[in-house]
Amino acid sequence: MAMRVSALGAVIAATVLATAAAATARPLALPSGPPGPLDSLATPVGLTAVGLGVVGMVAGAFRKKKVQPENQRKTS
């Protein structure tokens, strides 16, 4: 099970990196002044946040859920 999650994470990471490369290849034409030092980090930081969020949701979907003792089925 852990192998599927890590393989899926690798696919998602590759998609995020490809999207980031495509986004930096065609910059947006904004009417503001010259770009500041933090403007170049906006796209990678945003895509990293989205990528980590998706990986976290996938990992949460596959994690083993603990059952409280009072909610377990009685087998006898």
LOKE-332917 format. One line per field, with one value per atom (N, C-alpha, C, O): residue in three letters; x, y, z; atom name. Coordinates in steps of 0.001 Angstrom, whole numbers, plus 500000, padded with zeros to 6 digits. Atoms other than C-alpha are relative to their C-alpha. Layout:
N
res <- [ALA	...] $
X <- [X	...] $
Y <- [Y	...] $
Z <- [Z	...] $
atom <- [CA	...] $
END
This chain:
76
res <- [MET	MET	MET	MET	ALA	ALA	ALA	ALA	MET	MET	MET	MET	ARG	ARG	ARG	ARG	VAL	VAL	VAL	VAL	SER	SER	SER	SER	ALA	ALA	ALA	ALA	LEU	LEU	LEU	LEU	GLY	GLY	GLY	GLY	ALA	ALA	ALA	ALA	VAL	VAL	VAL	VAL	ILE	ILE	ILE	ILE	ALA	ALA	ALA	ALA	ALA	ALA	ALA	ALA	THR	THR	THR	THR	VAL	VAL	VAL	VAL	LEU	LEU	LEU	LEU	ALA	ALA	ALA	ALA	THR	THR	THR	THR	ALA	ALA	ALA	ALA	ALA	ALA	ALA	ALA	ALA	ALA	ALA	ALA	ALA	ALA	ALA	ALA	THR	THR	THR	THR	ALA	ALA	ALA	ALA	ARG	ARG	ARG	ARG	PRO	PRO	PRO	PRO	LEU	LEU	LEU	LEU	ALA	ALA	ALA	ALA	LEU	LEU	LEU	LEU	PRO	PRO	PRO	PRO	SER	SER	SER	SER	GLY	GLY	GLY	GLY	PRO	PRO	PRO	PRO	PRO	PRO	PRO	PRO	GLY	GLY	GLY	GLY	PRO	PRO	PRO	PRO	LEU	LEU	LEU	LEU	ASP	ASP	ASP	ASP	SER	SER	SER	SER	LEU	LEU	LEU	LEU	ALA	ALA	ALA	ALA	THR	THR	THR	THR	PRO	PRO	PRO	PRO	VAL	VAL	VAL	VAL	GLY	GLY	GLY	GLY	LEU	LEU	LEU	LEU	THR	THR	THR	THR	ALA	ALA	ALA	ALA	VAL	VAL	VAL	VAL	GLY	GLY	GLY	GLY	LEU	LEU	LEU	LEU	GLY	GLY	GLY	GLY	VAL	VAL	VAL	VAL	VAL	VAL	VAL	VAL	GLY	GLY	GLY	GLY	MET	MET	MET	MET	VAL	VAL	VAL	VAL	ALA	ALA	ALA	ALA	GLY	GLY	GLY	GLY	ALA	ALA	ALA	ALA	PHE	PHE	PHE	PHE	ARG	ARG	ARG	ARG	LYS	LYS	LYS	LYS	LYS	LYS	LYS	LYS	LYS	LYS	LYS	LYS	VAL	VAL	VAL	VAL	GLN	GLN	GLN	GLN	PRO	PRO	PRO	PRO	GLU	GLU	GLU	GLU	ASN	ASN	ASN	ASN	GLN	GLN	GLN	GLN	ARG	ARG	ARG	ARG	LYS	LYS	LYS	LYS	THR	THR	THR	THR	SER	SER	SER	SER] $
X <- [500841	500000	500877	500562	499134	502831	500662	500978	499377	504323	499064	499522	500951	501130	499950	499893	500077	501023	501243	501135	498790	504654	500081	500594	500013	504228	499027	499319	500968	501141	500567	500354	499362	503057	501046	501197	499006	505817	499338	499849	500731	503285	499496	499597	500506	501736	501143	501003	498853	505154	500503	500872	499564	506107	499026	499440	501005	502841	500168	500075	499810	503443	501240	501221	498777	506976	499807	500317	500252	505804	499129	499342	500858	503095	500799	500602	499175	505619	500919	501136	499127	507945	499208	499700	500823	505109	499572	499486	500441	503974	501138	500895	498879	507449	500416	501090	499632	507840	499216	499724	500809	505018	499557	498483	500359	505022	498797	498551	501156	501933	500458	501443	499686	502002	499146	497977	500717	500996	500421	501582	499668	500824	500780	500982	499274	502763	501458	501871	498599	506373	500873	500379	499084	509458	499725	499339	500285	509096	500942	502129	499206	510260	500721	500568	499226	512538	499123	499530	500853	509623	499024	498395	500926	507588	500410	499552	499543	509730	499688	499708	500298	508834	498512	498138	501440	505058	499495	498746	500485	504455	500523	499722	499539	506748	499415	499116	500539	505457	498538	498113	501406	501818	499823	498999	500108	502301	500476	499926	499544	504245	498924	498704	501075	501420	498856	498319	501071	498832	500438	499669	499483	501018	500045	499654	499961	501576	498597	498363	501376	497872	499397	498719	500532	496975	500657	499975	499302	499635	499489	499326	500539	498330	498607	498284	501345	494763	500057	499296	499865	495852	500535	500045	499456	497923	498954	498891	501061	494995	498939	498342	501002	492684	500480	499667	499470	494999	500488	500901	499475	495970	499074	497872	500797	494825	499279	499895	500794	492003	499859	499619	500124	491886	498531	497795	501371	488632	499999	500780	500107	487646	499469	498627	500450	487139	498482	497918	501455	483507	499249	498060	500658	482772	500316	499831	499665	484232	498798	497968	501086	481883	500250	501389	499915	481157	499990	499069	499902	482253	499324	499118	500598	480634	498502	497878] $
Y <- [498806	500000	501245	502222	498822	502400	500267	501412	499815	501813	500741	501562	499308	502975	501481	502321	498599	506177	500750	501871	499304	507021	500122	501118	499896	506257	501083	501844	498956	508455	501367	502336	498743	511163	500430	501621	499678	510954	500533	501451	499528	511371	501421	502267	498666	514386	501008	502118	499097	515909	500320	501458	499762	515474	500934	501790	499127	517115	501433	502376	498660	520050	500651	501837	499444	520496	500366	501388	499691	520348	501249	502075	498818	522905	501248	502309	498853	525170	500417	501608	499676	524941	500697	501638	499374	525804	501406	502310	498692	528699	501023	502198	499058	530235	500265	501257	499795	529829	501149	501825	498899	532310	500908	500706	499123	535080	500885	501209	499128	537212	501437	501876	498600	540769	500863	501116	499160	542916	501453	501722	498591	546705	500649	501863	499417	547205	500274	500016	499645	548349	498768	497664	501140	546168	498987	499367	501018	542866	500123	500416	499955	542800	498683	497742	501231	540184	498806	497665	501116	538099	499570	498518	500350	538112	498727	497989	501202	535377	498728	497635	501179	533053	499691	498656	500172	533421	498703	497966	501208	530626	498727	497834	501242	527977	499772	498633	500165	528631	499579	498698	500370	528459	498581	497837	501365	525290	498976	497877	500914	523696	499816	498699	500103	524488	499135	498312	500825	522979	498547	497643	501373	519926	499293	498130	500603	519309	499738	498744	500224	519711	498770	497991	501183	517111	498738	497738	501174	514700	499682	498511	500226	515173	499396	498533	500573	514450	498543	497710	501389	511298	499120	498011	500780	510125	499814	498748	500133	510816	499012	498352	500947	508762	498563	497658	501356	505747	499608	498467	500352	505917	499031	498991	500970	503195	500735	501399	499296	504502	499145	497941	500707	503561	499932	500912	500183	502150	500044	499349	499917	503094	498674	498044	501290	500042	499896	498822	500084	500932	499913	499595	500078	501045	498713	498526	501238	497629	499051	499086	500980	494851	498899	498512	501126	492147	498706	498478	501213	488805	498808	497782	501171	486552	500069	499156] $
Z <- [500000	500000	500000	499321	499937	500811	498649	498326	501305	497380	499057	498262	500849	495657	500334	499436	499594	497675	499530	499034	500405	496950	498475	497964	501452	493251	499558	498635	500317	493142	500355	499625	499621	494978	498983	498712	501014	492383	498729	498087	501184	489580	500226	499337	499675	491313	500007	499494	499956	491945	498589	498301	501382	488290	499284	498502	500609	487235	500485	499698	499444	489563	499407	499077	500577	488257	498527	498069	501408	484645	499870	498983	500016	485389	500355	499762	499618	487093	498858	498636	501130	484101	498898	498275	501024	481737	500429	499598	499512	483936	499931	499653	500066	484049	498557	498282	501399	480285	499376	498482	500539	479580	501149	501715	498880	482193	499663	498501	500176	482706	499782	500376	500254	481396	500923	500630	499050	484358	499785	499478	500242	484060	501154	501124	498873	487324	499612	498482	500234	487642	499887	499657	500115	487576	501119	502225	498986	489418	501193	501053	498781	493003	500229	499450	499753	494547	500369	500148	499599	495870	498907	499022	501067	492659	499270	498785	500702	491146	500784	500218	499183	494039	500076	500627	499830	493760	499371	500013	500676	491235	500654	500931	499375	492777	501389	501747	498653	496292	499935	500682	500132	495211	499513	500046	500518	493193	501013	501087	498955	496031	501055	501524	499010	498456	499489	500231	500573	496117	499913	500238	500104	495489	501340	501442	498666	499198	500534	501222	499566	499849	499364	500035	500690	497226	500527	500752	499460	498494	501398	501741	498662	502040	499975	500792	500102	500970	499553	500046	500457	499136	501123	501332	498881	502092	501084	501698	499008	504419	499580	500430	500485	502228	500155	500346	499916	502388	501394	501602	498671	506052	500707	500444	499254	508407	501117	501951	499003	510518	501253	501166	498732	514192	500400	500275	499551	515521	501518	502167	498544	519058	500549	499909	499458	521317	500161	499953	499802	522037	498677	498666	501303	518292	499236	498121	500671	517445	500025	500934	500057	516382	501023	501283	499058	518901	499181	498397	500805	517454	500670	500023	499328	520060	500103	500642] $
atom <- [N	CA	C	O	N	CA	C	O	N	CA	C	O	N	CA	C	O	N	CA	C	O	N	CA	C	O	N	CA	C	O	N	CA	C	O	N	CA	C	O	N	CA	C	O	N	CA	C	O	N	CA	C	O	N	CA	C	O	N	CA	C	O	N	CA	C	O	N	CA	C	O	N	CA	C	O	N	CA	C	O	N	CA	C	O	N	CA	C	O	N	CA	C	O	N	CA	C	O	N	CA	C	O	N	CA	C	O	N	CA	C	O	N	CA	C	O	N	CA	C	O	N	CA	C	O	N	CA	C	O	N	CA	C	O	N	CA	C	O	N	CA	C	O	N	CA	C	O	N	CA	C	O	N	CA	C	O	N	CA	C	O	N	CA	C	O	N	CA	C	O	N	CA	C	O	N	CA	C	O	N	CA	C	O	N	CA	C	O	N	CA	C	O	N	CA	C	O	N	CA	C	O	N	CA	C	O	N	CA	C	O	N	CA	C	O	N	CA	C	O	N	CA	C	O	N	CA	C	O	N	CA	C	O	N	CA	C	O	N	CA	C	O	N	CA	C	O	N	CA	C	O	N	CA	C	O	N	CA	C	O	N	CA	C	O	N	CA	C	O	N	CA	C	O	N	CA	C	O	N	CA	C	O	N	CA	C	O	N	CA	C	O	N	CA	C	O	N	CA	C	O	N	CA	C	O	N	CA	C	O	N	CA	C	O	N	CA	C	O	N	CA	C	O	N	CA	C	O	N	CA	C	O	N	CA	C	O	N	CA	C	O] $
END
